[in-house]
Amino acid sequence: TSVLQECRAFIAAWLPGSEGTGIADVLFGDYAPTGKLSHSWPRHMNQIPINVGDPNYDPLFPYGFGLTY
């Protein structure tokens, strides 16, 4: 998380394989990325599984976080 605090943006590419060209387009500024998280992003590994409404729900990035569509 200390690295994320220094970043202006974060892209989770998750093994893009044949779609790596699309990720390159975003990184080189040829395409403006959009999207929102489809799940909560845990702050610590001991939060897994993490669900909205859990007693200790304190994600690094909450469900739906991100850029607008």
PDB file with SEQRES, HELIX, SHEET and CRYST1 records, atoms N, CA, C and O in Angstrom:
SEQRES   1 A   69  THR SER VAL LEU GLN GLU CYS ARG ALA PHE ILE ALA ALA          
SEQRES   2 A   69  TRP LEU PRO GLY SER GLU GLY THR GLY ILE ALA ASP VAL          
SEQRES   3 A   69  LEU PHE GLY ASP TYR ALA PRO THR GLY LYS LEU SER HIS          
SEQRES   4 A   69  SER TRP PRO ARG HIS MET ASN GLN ILE PRO ILE ASN VAL          
SEQRES   5 A   69  GLY ASP PRO ASN TYR ASP PRO LEU PHE PRO TYR GLY PHE          
SEQRES   6 A   69  GLY LEU THR TYR                                              
HELIX    1 AA1 SER A    2  GLN A    5  1                                   4    
HELIX    2 AA2 GLY A   17  GLU A   19  5                                   3    
HELIX    3 AA3 GLY A   20  LEU A   27  1                                   8    
HELIX    4 AA4 MET A   45  GLN A   47  5                                   3    
CRYST1    1.000    1.000    1.000  90.00  90.00  90.00 P 1           1          
ATOM      1  N   THR A   1       0.807  -1.206   0.000  1.00  0.00           N  
ATOM      2  CA  THR A   1       0.000   0.000   0.000  1.00  0.00           C  
ATOM      3  C   THR A   1       0.846   1.265   0.000  1.00  0.00           C  
ATOM      4  O   THR A   1       0.378   2.311  -0.449  1.00  0.00           O  
ATOM      5  N   SER A   2       2.079   1.198   0.491  1.00  0.00           N  
ATOM      6  CA  SER A   2       2.914   2.397   0.496  1.00  0.00           C  
ATOM      7  C   SER A   2       3.234   2.852  -0.923  1.00  0.00           C  
ATOM      8  O   SER A   2       3.360   4.051  -1.170  1.00  0.00           O  
ATOM      9  N   VAL A   3       3.367   1.921  -1.851  1.00  0.00           N  
ATOM     10  CA  VAL A   3       3.617   2.273  -3.250  1.00  0.00           C  
ATOM     11  C   VAL A   3       2.384   2.944  -3.848  1.00  0.00           C  
ATOM     12  O   VAL A   3       2.509   3.927  -4.579  1.00  0.00           O  
ATOM     13  N   LEU A   4       1.207   2.430  -3.547  1.00  0.00           N  
ATOM     14  CA  LEU A   4      -0.027   3.007  -4.082  1.00  0.00           C  
ATOM     15  C   LEU A   4      -0.227   4.450  -3.626  1.00  0.00           C  
ATOM     16  O   LEU A   4      -0.804   5.254  -4.358  1.00  0.00           O  
ATOM     17  N   GLN A   5       0.236   4.780  -2.445  1.00  0.00           N  
ATOM     18  CA  GLN A   5       0.086   6.147  -1.944  1.00  0.00           C  
ATOM     19  C   GLN A   5       0.888   7.142  -2.774  1.00  0.00           C  
ATOM     20  O   GLN A   5       0.569   8.331  -2.792  1.00  0.00           O  
ATOM     21  N   GLU A   6       1.911   6.675  -3.451  1.00  0.00           N  
ATOM     22  CA  GLU A   6       2.753   7.538  -4.276  1.00  0.00           C  
ATOM     23  C   GLU A   6       2.287   7.598  -5.730  1.00  0.00           C  
ATOM     24  O   GLU A   6       2.833   8.371  -6.517  1.00  0.00           O  
ATOM     25  N   CYS A   7       1.295   6.803  -6.094  1.00  0.00           N  
ATOM     26  CA  CYS A   7       0.838   6.699  -7.486  1.00  0.00           C  
ATOM     27  C   CYS A   7      -0.382   7.574  -7.746  1.00  0.00           C  
ATOM     28  O   CYS A   7      -1.228   7.760  -6.870  1.00  0.00           O  
ATOM     29  N   ARG A   8      -0.459   8.100  -8.945  1.00  0.00           N  
ATOM     30  CA  ARG A   8      -1.644   8.853  -9.356  1.00  0.00           C  
ATOM     31  C   ARG A   8      -2.689   7.930  -9.970  1.00  0.00           C  
ATOM     32  O   ARG A   8      -3.863   8.289 -10.059  1.00  0.00           O  
ATOM     33  N   ALA A   9      -2.266   6.747 -10.391  1.00  0.00           N  
ATOM     34  CA  ALA A   9      -3.189   5.786 -11.000  1.00  0.00           C  
ATOM     35  C   ALA A   9      -2.665   4.378 -10.782  1.00  0.00           C  
ATOM     36  O   ALA A   9      -1.473   4.171 -10.555  1.00  0.00           O  
ATOM     37  N   PHE A  10      -3.573   3.415 -10.853  1.00  0.00           N  
ATOM     38  CA  PHE A  10      -3.228   2.004 -10.693  1.00  0.00           C  
ATOM     39  C   PHE A  10      -4.086   1.206 -11.664  1.00  0.00           C  
ATOM     40  O   PHE A  10      -5.307   1.358 -11.685  1.00  0.00           O  
ATOM     41  N   ILE A  11      -3.458   0.361 -12.463  1.00  0.00           N  
ATOM     42  CA  ILE A  11      -4.187  -0.494 -13.399  1.00  0.00           C  
ATOM     43  C   ILE A  11      -3.876  -1.945 -13.064  1.00  0.00           C  
ATOM     44  O   ILE A  11      -2.712  -2.348 -13.075  1.00  0.00           O  
ATOM     45  N   ALA A  12      -4.897  -2.728 -12.767  1.00  0.00           N  
ATOM     46  CA  ALA A  12      -4.737  -4.158 -12.516  1.00  0.00           C  
ATOM     47  C   ALA A  12      -4.950  -4.885 -13.837  1.00  0.00           C  
ATOM     48  O   ALA A  12      -6.081  -4.987 -14.312  1.00  0.00           O  
ATOM     49  N   ALA A  13      -3.884  -5.387 -14.427  1.00  0.00           N  
ATOM     50  CA  ALA A  13      -3.973  -6.000 -15.755  1.00  0.00           C  
ATOM     51  C   ALA A  13      -4.244  -7.500 -15.703  1.00  0.00           C  
ATOM     52  O   ALA A  13      -4.809  -8.037 -16.656  1.00  0.00           O  
ATOM     53  N   TRP A  14      -3.871  -8.191 -14.648  1.00  0.00           N  
ATOM     54  CA  TRP A  14      -4.167  -9.605 -14.438  1.00  0.00           C  
ATOM     55  C   TRP A  14      -3.860 -10.495 -15.638  1.00  0.00           C  
ATOM     56  O   TRP A  14      -4.786 -11.020 -16.256  1.00  0.00           O  
ATOM     57  N   LEU A  15      -2.627 -10.675 -15.973  1.00  0.00           N  
ATOM     58  CA  LEU A  15      -2.194 -11.599 -17.028  1.00  0.00           C  
ATOM     59  C   LEU A  15      -2.946 -11.366 -18.335  1.00  0.00           C  
ATOM     60  O   LEU A  15      -3.719 -12.231 -18.748  1.00  0.00           O  
ATOM     61  N   PRO A  16      -2.752 -10.248 -18.988  1.00  0.00           N  
ATOM     62  CA  PRO A  16      -3.560  -9.906 -20.156  1.00  0.00           C  
ATOM     63  C   PRO A  16      -3.369 -10.805 -21.370  1.00  0.00           C  
ATOM     64  O   PRO A  16      -4.243 -10.832 -22.237  1.00  0.00           O  
ATOM     65  N   GLY A  17      -2.274 -11.537 -21.470  1.00  0.00           N  
ATOM     66  CA  GLY A  17      -2.078 -12.448 -22.592  1.00  0.00           C  
ATOM     67  C   GLY A  17      -2.250 -11.776 -23.933  1.00  0.00           C  
ATOM     68  O   GLY A  17      -1.569 -10.796 -24.235  1.00  0.00           O  
ATOM     69  N   SER A  18      -3.162 -12.298 -24.745  1.00  0.00           N  
ATOM     70  CA  SER A  18      -3.371 -11.761 -26.091  1.00  0.00           C  
ATOM     71  C   SER A  18      -3.975 -10.365 -26.077  1.00  0.00           C  
ATOM     72  O   SER A  18      -3.974  -9.683 -27.101  1.00  0.00           O  
ATOM     73  N   GLU A  19      -4.486  -9.936 -24.944  1.00  0.00           N  
ATOM     74  CA  GLU A  19      -5.068  -8.594 -24.835  1.00  0.00           C  
ATOM     75  C   GLU A  19      -4.060  -7.575 -24.311  1.00  0.00           C  
ATOM     76  O   GLU A  19      -4.442  -6.466 -23.937  1.00  0.00           O  
ATOM     77  N   GLY A  20      -2.791  -7.934 -24.281  1.00  0.00           N  
ATOM     78  CA  GLY A  20      -1.747  -7.028 -23.816  1.00  0.00           C  
ATOM     79  C   GLY A  20      -1.671  -5.747 -24.619  1.00  0.00           C  
ATOM     80  O   GLY A  20      -1.258  -4.711 -24.098  1.00  0.00           O  
ATOM     81  N   THR A  21      -2.064  -5.803 -25.883  1.00  0.00           N  
ATOM     82  CA  THR A  21      -2.063  -4.600 -26.716  1.00  0.00           C  
ATOM     83  C   THR A  21      -3.007  -3.553 -26.140  1.00  0.00           C  
ATOM     84  O   THR A  21      -2.707  -2.360 -26.178  1.00  0.00           O  
ATOM     85  N   GLY A  22      -4.135  -3.986 -25.614  1.00  0.00           N  
ATOM     86  CA  GLY A  22      -5.085  -3.055 -25.004  1.00  0.00           C  
ATOM     87  C   GLY A  22      -4.495  -2.376 -23.783  1.00  0.00           C  
ATOM     88  O   GLY A  22      -4.695  -1.179 -23.580  1.00  0.00           O  
ATOM     89  N   ILE A  23      -3.774  -3.123 -22.972  1.00  0.00           N  
ATOM     90  CA  ILE A  23      -3.117  -2.545 -21.800  1.00  0.00           C  
ATOM     91  C   ILE A  23      -2.051  -1.549 -22.244  1.00  0.00           C  
ATOM     92  O   ILE A  23      -1.911  -0.480 -21.651  1.00  0.00           O  
ATOM     93  N   ALA A  24      -1.300  -1.897 -23.287  1.00  0.00           N  
ATOM     94  CA  ALA A  24      -0.279  -0.984 -23.820  1.00  0.00           C  
ATOM     95  C   ALA A  24      -0.923   0.309 -24.317  1.00  0.00           C  
ATOM     96  O   ALA A  24      -0.375   1.392 -24.111  1.00  0.00           O  
ATOM     97  N   ASP A  25      -2.078   0.205 -24.966  1.00  0.00           N  
ATOM     98  CA  ASP A  25      -2.784   1.407 -25.438  1.00  0.00           C  
ATOM     99  C   ASP A  25      -3.097   2.348 -24.277  1.00  0.00           C  
ATOM    100  O   ASP A  25      -2.964   3.565 -24.405  1.00  0.00           O  
ATOM    101  N   VAL A  26      -3.510   1.782 -23.153  1.00  0.00           N  
ATOM    102  CA  VAL A  26      -3.815   2.595 -21.971  1.00  0.00           C  
ATOM    103  C   VAL A  26      -2.540   3.216 -21.413  1.00  0.00           C  
ATOM    104  O   VAL A  26      -2.504   4.412 -21.123  1.00  0.00           O  
ATOM    105  N   LEU A  27      -1.497   2.409 -21.264  1.00  0.00           N  
ATOM    106  CA  LEU A  27      -0.255   2.896 -20.664  1.00  0.00           C  
ATOM    107  C   LEU A  27       0.420   3.978 -21.496  1.00  0.00           C  
ATOM    108  O   LEU A  27       1.050   4.880 -20.943  1.00  0.00           O  
ATOM    109  N   PHE A  28       0.296   3.898 -22.815  1.00  0.00           N  
ATOM    110  CA  PHE A  28       0.921   4.886 -23.686  1.00  0.00           C  
ATOM    111  C   PHE A  28      -0.001   6.054 -24.033  1.00  0.00           C  
ATOM    112  O   PHE A  28       0.368   6.916 -24.830  1.00  0.00           O  
ATOM    113  N   GLY A  29      -1.200   6.087 -23.440  1.00  0.00           N  
ATOM    114  CA  GLY A  29      -2.090   7.221 -23.624  1.00  0.00           C  
ATOM    115  C   GLY A  29      -2.912   7.203 -24.896  1.00  0.00           C  
ATOM    116  O   GLY A  29      -3.508   8.217 -25.257  1.00  0.00           O  
ATOM    117  N   ASP A  30      -2.957   6.064 -25.590  1.00  0.00           N  
ATOM    118  CA  ASP A  30      -3.748   5.972 -26.815  1.00  0.00           C  
ATOM    119  C   ASP A  30      -5.221   5.693 -26.530  1.00  0.00           C  
ATOM    120  O   ASP A  30      -6.056   5.813 -27.427  1.00  0.00           O  
ATOM    121  N   TYR A  31      -5.552   5.321 -25.291  1.00  0.00           N  
ATOM    122  CA  TYR A  31      -6.927   5.018 -24.905  1.00  0.00           C  
ATOM    123  C   TYR A  31      -7.111   5.451 -23.453  1.00  0.00           C  
ATOM    124  O   TYR A  31      -6.246   5.193 -22.616  1.00  0.00           O  
ATOM    125  N   ALA A  32      -8.220   6.101 -23.151  1.00  0.00           N  
ATOM    126  CA  ALA A  32      -8.516   6.526 -21.778  1.00  0.00           C  
ATOM    127  C   ALA A  32      -9.261   5.403 -21.055  1.00  0.00           C  
ATOM    128  O   ALA A  32     -10.359   5.031 -21.468  1.00  0.00           O  
ATOM    129  N   PRO A  33      -8.683   4.860 -19.989  1.00  0.00           N  
ATOM    130  CA  PRO A  33      -9.332   3.744 -19.299  1.00  0.00           C  
ATOM    131  C   PRO A  33     -10.553   4.189 -18.503  1.00  0.00           C  
ATOM    132  O   PRO A  33     -10.609   5.315 -18.008  1.00  0.00           O  
ATOM    133  N   THR A  34     -11.517   3.303 -18.389  1.00  0.00           N  
ATOM    134  CA  THR A  34     -12.684   3.504 -17.540  1.00  0.00           C  
ATOM    135  C   THR A  34     -12.968   2.191 -16.840  1.00  0.00           C  
ATOM    136  O   THR A  34     -12.494   1.142 -17.276  1.00  0.00           O  
ATOM    137  N   GLY A  35     -13.716   2.230 -15.785  1.00  0.00           N  
ATOM    138  CA  GLY A  35     -14.108   1.004 -15.114  1.00  0.00           C  
ATOM    139  C   GLY A  35     -14.229   1.185 -13.617  1.00  0.00           C  
ATOM    140  O   GLY A  35     -13.710   2.142 -13.043  1.00  0.00           O  
ATOM    141  N   LYS A  36     -14.917   0.258 -13.003  1.00  0.00           N  
ATOM    142  CA  LYS A  36     -15.098   0.250 -11.556  1.00  0.00           C  
ATOM    143  C   LYS A  36     -14.844  -1.155 -11.047  1.00  0.00           C  
ATOM    144  O   LYS A  36     -15.029  -2.131 -11.772  1.00  0.00           O  
ATOM    145  N   LEU A  37     -14.419  -1.252  -9.796  1.00  0.00           N  
ATOM    146  CA  LEU A  37     -14.158  -2.561  -9.208  1.00  0.00           C  
ATOM    147  C   LEU A  37     -15.450  -3.356  -9.061  1.00  0.00           C  
ATOM    148  O   LEU A  37     -16.476  -2.833  -8.628  1.00  0.00           O  
ATOM    149  N   SER A  38     -15.377  -4.609  -9.424  1.00  0.00           N  
ATOM    150  CA  SER A  38     -16.530  -5.498  -9.268  1.00  0.00           C  
ATOM    151  C   SER A  38     -16.472  -6.242  -7.936  1.00  0.00           C  
ATOM    152  O   SER A  38     -17.307  -7.102  -7.656  1.00  0.00           O  
ATOM    153  N   HIS A  39     -15.483  -5.903  -7.124  1.00  0.00           N  
ATOM    154  CA  HIS A  39     -15.316  -6.509  -5.803  1.00  0.00           C  
ATOM    155  C   HIS A  39     -14.546  -5.538  -4.908  1.00  0.00           C  
ATOM    156  O   HIS A  39     -13.880  -4.628  -5.400  1.00  0.00           O  
ATOM    157  N   SER A  40     -14.638  -5.731  -3.623  1.00  0.00           N  
ATOM    158  CA  SER A  40     -13.853  -4.924  -2.684  1.00  0.00           C  
ATOM    159  C   SER A  40     -12.406  -5.400  -2.714  1.00  0.00           C  
ATOM    160  O   SER A  40     -12.144  -6.596  -2.844  1.00  0.00           O  
ATOM    161  N   TRP A  41     -11.475  -4.471  -2.594  1.00  0.00           N  
ATOM    162  CA  TRP A  41     -10.050  -4.795  -2.620  1.00  0.00           C  
ATOM    163  C   TRP A  41      -9.553  -4.749  -1.176  1.00  0.00           C  
ATOM    164  O   TRP A  41      -9.518  -3.672  -0.580  1.00  0.00           O  
ATOM    165  N   PRO A  42      -9.165  -5.895  -0.597  1.00  0.00           N  
ATOM    166  CA  PRO A  42      -8.785  -5.914   0.813  1.00  0.00           C  
ATOM    167  C   PRO A  42      -7.553  -5.071   1.118  1.00  0.00           C  
ATOM    168  O   PRO A  42      -6.661  -4.922   0.283  1.00  0.00           O  
ATOM    169  N   ARG A  43      -7.522  -4.535   2.309  1.00  0.00           N  
ATOM    170  CA  ARG A  43      -6.386  -3.751   2.785  1.00  0.00           C  
ATOM    171  C   ARG A  43      -5.263  -4.684   3.252  1.00  0.00           C  
ATOM    172  O   ARG A  43      -4.084  -4.366   3.100  1.00  0.00           O  
ATOM    173  N   HIS A  44      -5.637  -5.839   3.822  1.00  0.00           N  
ATOM    174  CA  HIS A  44      -4.687  -6.822   4.335  1.00  0.00           C  
ATOM    175  C   HIS A  44      -5.151  -8.217   3.934  1.00  0.00           C  
ATOM    176  O   HIS A  44      -6.342  -8.439   3.715  1.00  0.00           O  
ATOM    177  N   MET A  45      -4.221  -9.147   3.837  1.00  0.00           N  
ATOM    178  CA  MET A  45      -4.566 -10.525   3.465  1.00  0.00           C  
ATOM    179  C   MET A  45      -5.518 -11.170   4.473  1.00  0.00           C  
ATOM    180  O   MET A  45      -6.329 -12.015   4.095  1.00  0.00           O  
ATOM    181  N   ASN A  46      -5.433 -10.787   5.743  1.00  0.00           N  
ATOM    182  CA  ASN A  46      -6.309 -11.408   6.738  1.00  0.00           C  
ATOM    183  C   ASN A  46      -7.756 -10.931   6.634  1.00  0.00           C  
ATOM    184  O   ASN A  46      -8.604 -11.374   7.410  1.00  0.00           O  
ATOM    185  N   GLN A  47      -8.054 -10.036   5.688  1.00  0.00           N  
ATOM    186  CA  GLN A  47      -9.434  -9.595   5.451  1.00  0.00           C  
ATOM    187  C   GLN A  47     -10.145 -10.481   4.429  1.00  0.00           C  
ATOM    188  O   GLN A  47     -11.335 -10.289   4.178  1.00  0.00           O  
ATOM    189  N   ILE A  48      -9.450 -11.432   3.844  1.00  0.00           N  
ATOM    190  CA  ILE A  48     -10.044 -12.277   2.805  1.00  0.00           C  
ATOM    191  C   ILE A  48     -10.762 -13.436   3.475  1.00  0.00           C  
ATOM    192  O   ILE A  48     -10.155 -14.090   4.323  1.00  0.00           O  
ATOM    193  N   PRO A  49     -12.010 -13.733   3.152  1.00  0.00           N  
ATOM    194  CA  PRO A  49     -12.856 -13.015   2.205  1.00  0.00           C  
ATOM    195  C   PRO A  49     -13.359 -11.703   2.812  1.00  0.00           C  
ATOM    196  O   PRO A  49     -13.502 -11.583   4.029  1.00  0.00           O  
ATOM    197  N   ILE A  50     -13.625 -10.727   1.947  1.00  0.00           N  
ATOM    198  CA  ILE A  50     -14.125  -9.421   2.385  1.00  0.00           C  
ATOM    199  C   ILE A  50     -15.433  -9.139   1.649  1.00  0.00           C  
ATOM    200  O   ILE A  50     -15.509  -9.259   0.427  1.00  0.00           O  
ATOM    201  N   ASN A  51     -16.441  -8.769   2.399  1.00  0.00           N  
ATOM    202  CA  ASN A  51     -17.754  -8.497   1.819  1.00  0.00           C  
ATOM    203  C   ASN A  51     -18.351  -7.234   2.423  1.00  0.00           C  
ATOM    204  O   ASN A  51     -18.166  -6.950   3.606  1.00  0.00           O  
ATOM    205  N   VAL A  52     -19.064  -6.485   1.602  1.00  0.00           N  
ATOM    206  CA  VAL A  52     -19.779  -5.311   2.097  1.00  0.00           C  
ATOM    207  C   VAL A  52     -20.702  -5.770   3.222  1.00  0.00           C  
ATOM    208  O   VAL A  52     -21.423  -6.755   3.069  1.00  0.00           O  
ATOM    209  N   GLY A  53     -20.683  -5.073   4.330  1.00  0.00           N  
ATOM    210  CA  GLY A  53     -21.528  -5.424   5.462  1.00  0.00           C  
ATOM    211  C   GLY A  53     -20.830  -6.269   6.514  1.00  0.00           C  
ATOM    212  O   GLY A  53     -21.378  -6.471   7.598  1.00  0.00           O  
ATOM    213  N   ASP A  54     -19.619  -6.772   6.218  1.00  0.00           N  
ATOM    214  CA  ASP A  54     -18.868  -7.513   7.228  1.00  0.00           C  
ATOM    215  C   ASP A  54     -18.576  -6.588   8.406  1.00  0.00           C  
ATOM    216  O   ASP A  54     -18.407  -5.384   8.213  1.00  0.00           O  
ATOM    217  N   PRO A  55     -18.513  -7.134   9.629  1.00  0.00           N  
ATOM    218  CA  PRO A  55     -18.275  -6.286  10.801  1.00  0.00           C  
ATOM    219  C   PRO A  55     -16.994  -5.447  10.706  1.00  0.00           C  
ATOM    220  O   PRO A  55     -16.985  -4.297  11.144  1.00  0.00           O  
ATOM    221  N   ASN A  56     -15.943  -5.988  10.157  1.00  0.00           N  
ATOM    222  CA  ASN A  56     -14.665  -5.273  10.068  1.00  0.00           C  
ATOM    223  C   ASN A  56     -14.380  -4.815   8.643  1.00  0.00           C  
ATOM    224  O   ASN A  56     -13.220  -4.772   8.233  1.00  0.00           O  
ATOM    225  N   TYR A  57     -15.412  -4.472   7.886  1.00  0.00           N  
ATOM    226  CA  TYR A  57     -15.257  -4.055   6.488  1.00  0.00           C  
ATOM    227  C   TYR A  57     -14.497  -2.737   6.424  1.00  0.00           C  
ATOM    228  O   TYR A  57     -15.029  -1.685   6.778  1.00  0.00           O  
ATOM    229  N   ASP A  58     -13.251  -2.801   5.971  1.00  0.00           N  
ATOM    230  CA  ASP A  58     -12.412  -1.613   5.818  1.00  0.00           C  
ATOM    231  C   ASP A  58     -11.458  -1.859   4.650  1.00  0.00           C  
ATOM    232  O   ASP A  58     -10.252  -1.997   4.856  1.00  0.00           O  
ATOM    233  N   PRO A  59     -11.990  -1.915   3.422  1.00  0.00           N  
ATOM    234  CA  PRO A  59     -11.149  -2.248   2.278  1.00  0.00           C  
ATOM    235  C   PRO A  59     -10.214  -1.107   1.889  1.00  0.00           C  
ATOM    236  O   PRO A  59     -10.444   0.051   2.237  1.00  0.00           O  
ATOM    237  N   LEU A  60      -9.163  -1.454   1.167  1.00  0.00           N  
ATOM    238  CA  LEU A  60      -8.286  -0.443   0.590  1.00  0.00           C  
ATOM    239  C   LEU A  60      -9.051   0.321  -0.482  1.00  0.00           C  
ATOM    240  O   LEU A  60      -8.976   1.547  -0.564  1.00  0.00           O  
ATOM    241  N   PHE A  61      -9.799  -0.433  -1.314  1.00  0.00           N  
ATOM    242  CA  PHE A  61     -10.680   0.150  -2.319  1.00  0.00           C  
ATOM    243  C   PHE A  61     -12.033  -0.544  -2.205  1.00  0.00           C  
ATOM    244  O   PHE A  61     -12.093  -1.766  -2.341  1.00  0.00           O  
ATOM    245  N   PRO A  62     -13.122   0.187  -1.959  1.00  0.00           N  
ATOM    246  CA  PRO A  62     -14.435  -0.433  -1.790  1.00  0.00           C  
ATOM    247  C   PRO A  62     -15.053  -0.892  -3.110  1.00  0.00           C  
ATOM    248  O   PRO A  62     -14.632  -0.480  -4.190  1.00  0.00           O  
ATOM    249  N   TYR A  63     -16.051  -1.746  -2.996  1.00  0.00           N  
ATOM    250  CA  TYR A  63     -16.825  -2.205  -4.148  1.00  0.00           C  
ATOM    251  C   TYR A  63     -17.314  -0.992  -4.934  1.00  0.00           C  
ATOM    252  O   TYR A  63     -17.856  -0.051  -4.354  1.00  0.00           O  
ATOM    253  N   GLY A  64     -17.124  -1.011  -6.249  1.00  0.00           N  
ATOM    254  CA  GLY A  64     -17.580   0.081  -7.101  1.00  0.00           C  
ATOM    255  C   GLY A  64     -16.607   1.236  -7.226  1.00  0.00           C  
ATOM    256  O   GLY A  64     -16.902   2.209  -7.920  1.00  0.00           O  
ATOM    257  N   PHE A  65     -15.450   1.158  -6.574  1.00  0.00           N  
ATOM    258  CA  PHE A  65     -14.457   2.230  -6.644  1.00  0.00           C  
ATOM    259  C   PHE A  65     -13.868   2.293  -8.047  1.00  0.00           C  
ATOM    260  O   PHE A  65     -13.678   1.257  -8.684  1.00  0.00           O  
ATOM    261  N   GLY A  66     -13.582   3.472  -8.525  1.00  0.00           N  
ATOM    262  CA  GLY A  66     -12.909   3.599  -9.811  1.00  0.00           C  
ATOM    263  C   GLY A  66     -13.429   4.748 -10.641  1.00  0.00           C  
ATOM    264  O   GLY A  66     -14.113   5.651 -10.159  1.00  0.00           O  
ATOM    265  N   LEU A  67     -13.077   4.674 -11.900  1.00  0.00           N  
ATOM    266  CA  LEU A  67     -13.467   5.708 -12.853  1.00  0.00           C  
ATOM    267  C   LEU A  67     -14.901   5.504 -13.292  1.00  0.00           C  
ATOM    268  O   LEU A  67     -15.412   4.386 -13.231  1.00  0.00           O  
ATOM    269  N   THR A  68     -15.554   6.552 -13.728  1.00  0.00           N  
ATOM    270  CA  THR A  68     -16.935   6.437 -14.188  1.00  0.00           C  
ATOM    271  C   THR A  68     -16.989   5.802 -15.568  1.00  0.00           C  
ATOM    272  O   THR A  68     -16.011   5.831 -16.315  1.00  0.00           O  
ATOM    273  N   TYR A  69     -18.119   5.240 -15.893  1.00  0.00           N  
ATOM    274  CA  TYR A  69     -18.301   4.608 -17.197  1.00  0.00           C  
ATOM    275  C   TYR A  69     -18.598   5.647 -18.240  1.00  0.00           C  
ATOM    276  O   TYR A  69     -18.784   5.313 -19.409  1.00  0.00           O  
TER     277      TYR A  69                                                      
END                                                                             
